[in-house]
Amino acid sequence: MIKNLVFDFGGVIADLDMQNAVSAFKALGIKDVETYLDPYLQSGPFLDVENGRTDAEGFTAKMREISGKALTERQVQEAWLAFITDIRQEKLDYILAARKRYRTFMLSNTNPFIMGWACSGQFPGGKPLDNYFDRMYFSYKIGYTKPSCEIFRYMIHDSGMSPDETLFVEDGAANIATAENMGFRTYRPENGEDWRKAIDKILDE
């Protein structure tokens, strides 16, 4: 019996377009940004800010170094936010309604630029992202990134959830594989998919 719902952010809650972010960082002078950016797991300084090895200030300093420009944190944040093309209120409303029957969680490879925006009044719909979840687990705060087992173990220990009572909704194949190996029920939507009916079907089984 499913008691917990765990959602990824990018590709599940937020529709993504990596090329938008590539173009935005190139406009800041990060010419080789394609070597760092990935829809599921970053590398180089982009990975360092997602796993907490550096903070927003440190990442911005690195972008200044690479670009040779006096970039601000706000400019860098706007480039990160270019990843996001849409956030559909109906998905957020679904999660809010689901909290009446299930515990709801977020598990995301993300960074302080995106979550600083998402967990504020600037988030679409007027409610910060944390209004929709019982707890949220972010890679940059935990120090591990999916698909590492460690980030899942942290969530399990902190929340007290049992994987076999938990549905994990995630668009990354490697992350789904880790979750299934650890005993989670899973659903893998396509980026931008309206997954509400598919999840209802799983929950009604």
C-alpha positions in Angstrom: 0.0 0.0 0.0 1.4 3.4 -1.0 1.7 5.8 1.9 4.3 8.2 0.5 4.8 10.1 -2.8 8.2 11.4 -3.8 8.6 13.8 -6.7 11.6 15.1 -8.6 11.5 18.8 -9.5 13.0 19.3 -13.0 11.2 17.3 -15.7 8.4 16.4 -13.3 7.1 19.6 -11.6 9.0 22.0 -13.9 9.2 21.5 -17.6 12.8 21.9 -18.8 14.7 23.0 -21.9 18.4 22.6 -21.5 19.2 24.5 -24.6 17.6 27.6 -23.1 20.0 27.4 -20.2 23.0 26.7 -22.5 22.1 29.9 -24.5 21.7 31.9 -21.3 25.0 30.9 -19.8 26.7 31.5 -23.2 25.3 35.0 -23.2 27.1 35.5 -19.8 30.4 34.5 -21.4 30.5 30.8 -20.4 31.5 29.6 -23.8 32.0 25.9 -23.0 28.9 25.5 -20.9 27.8 22.4 -22.9 30.7 20.4 -21.2 29.1 21.1 -17.8 25.3 21.1 -18.2 23.1 18.0 -18.4 19.4 17.5 -17.8 20.0 15.0 -15.0 23.5 15.5 -13.5 25.9 18.3 -14.0 29.7 18.3 -14.0 32.6 20.6 -13.1 31.6 23.7 -11.2 27.9 23.1 -12.1 28.1 19.8 -10.2 30.0 21.4 -7.3 27.1 23.8 -6.6 24.5 20.9 -6.9 26.3 18.7 -4.4 27.1 21.5 -2.0 30.8 21.7 -2.5 30.4 25.4 -3.3 27.6 27.9 -2.5 25.9 30.5 -4.7 28.7 33.0 -3.9 31.4 30.6 -4.8 29.7 29.5 -8.0 29.2 33.1 -9.1 32.9 33.8 -8.5 33.8 30.8 -10.7 31.5 32.1 -13.5 33.2 35.5 -13.2 36.6 33.7 -13.5 35.5 31.6 -16.6 33.7 34.5 -18.3 36.1 37.3 -17.4 33.0 39.4 -16.6 31.8 41.0 -13.4 28.7 38.9 -13.2 26.2 39.2 -10.3 24.5 36.4 -8.5 21.2 37.7 -10.0 22.5 37.3 -13.5 23.7 33.7 -12.8 20.4 32.9 -11.1 18.5 34.1 -14.2 20.7 31.8 -16.4 19.9 28.8 -14.2 16.2 29.7 -14.3 16.3 29.7 -18.1 16.2 25.9 -17.7 12.5 26.1 -16.7 10.0 26.7 -19.4 6.8 26.0 -17.5 5.3 25.0 -14.1 1.8 23.8 -14.4 -0.5 24.8 -11.5 -2.6 21.7 -11.9 0.4 19.5 -11.0 1.0 21.5 -7.8 -2.7 21.4 -7.0 -2.7 17.6 -7.4 0.2 17.3 -4.9 -1.6 19.6 -2.5 -4.7 17.5 -2.7 -2.7 14.3 -2.3 -1.4 15.5 1.0 -4.8 14.7 2.5 -4.1 11.0 1.9 -0.3 10.6 1.5 2.9 12.1 2.8 4.5 14.1 0.0 8.2 14.7 -0.5 10.6 16.2 -3.1 14.0 14.7 -3.9 15.9 16.8 -6.4 19.4 17.4 -7.8 19.3 21.1 -7.6 21.1 24.3 -6.4 20.5 27.4 -4.3 19.8 29.5 -7.3 16.8 27.6 -8.5 15.5 26.7 -5.0 16.0 30.2 -3.7 13.5 31.3 -6.3 11.2 28.3 -6.0 10.9 28.5 -2.2 9.9 32.2 -2.3 6.8 34.2 -3.2 8.1 34.5 -6.7 7.2 30.9 -7.4 4.3 30.6 -9.8 0.9 30.5 -8.1 2.0 32.7 -5.3 2.8 29.9 -2.9 6.5 28.8 -2.2 7.3 25.3 -3.3 7.6 24.1 0.2 3.9 24.7 0.7 3.2 21.6 -1.3 5.4 19.0 0.5 5.9 17.6 3.9 9.6 17.6 3.5 12.0 18.4 0.6 15.5 16.9 0.0 17.9 18.9 -2.1 21.3 17.6 -3.3 23.1 20.8 -2.5 22.0 20.6 1.2 22.5 16.9 1.6 25.9 16.6 -0.2 24.9 13.8 -2.5 23.3 13.7 -6.0 21.1 11.2 -7.6 21.6 8.4 -8.7 23.8 7.8 -5.7 22.2 5.5 -3.1 23.4 7.8 -0.4 20.8 10.6 -1.1 18.0 8.0 -1.1 19.3 6.5 2.2 19.4 10.0 3.7 15.8 10.6 2.7 14.7 7.2 4.0 16.4 7.7 7.4 15.2 11.3 7.9 11.6 10.7 6.8 11.1 7.2 8.3 9.5 6.1 5.0 9.6 2.5 3.8 10.6 2.2 0.1 8.0 -0.5 -0.6 5.3 2.0 0.6 6.6 4.8 -1.5 6.0 5.9 -5.1 8.9 7.8 -6.6 8.1 10.0 -9.7 11.2 10.8 -11.6 12.2 11.4 -15.3 15.8 10.2 -15.1 16.5 6.6 -16.1 19.5 6.1 -13.8 17.7 7.6 -10.9 14.7 5.3 -11.5 17.1 2.3 -11.6 18.6 3.2 -8.2 15.2 3.7 -6.7 13.9 0.4 -8.0 17.0 -1.4 -6.7 16.3 0.0 -3.3 12.7 -1.2 -3.3 10.7 1.9 -4.3 7.7 1.8 -6.6 8.4 4.1 -9.5 6.9 6.0 -12.4 9.0 7.7 -15.1 7.1 10.5 -16.9 8.5 12.2 -20.0 9.6 15.8 -19.5 6.5 18.0 -19.7 4.0 15.1 -19.3 0.8 15.5 -17.4 1.3 12.5 -15.1 -1.7 12.9 -12.9 -3.9 10.1 -14.5 -0.9 7.7 -14.6 -0.2 8.2 -10.9 -3.9 7.9 -10.1 -3.9 4.5 -11.8 -0.9 3.3 -9.8 -2.5 4.5 -6.5 -5.8 2.8 -7.3 -4.2 -0.6 -7.9 
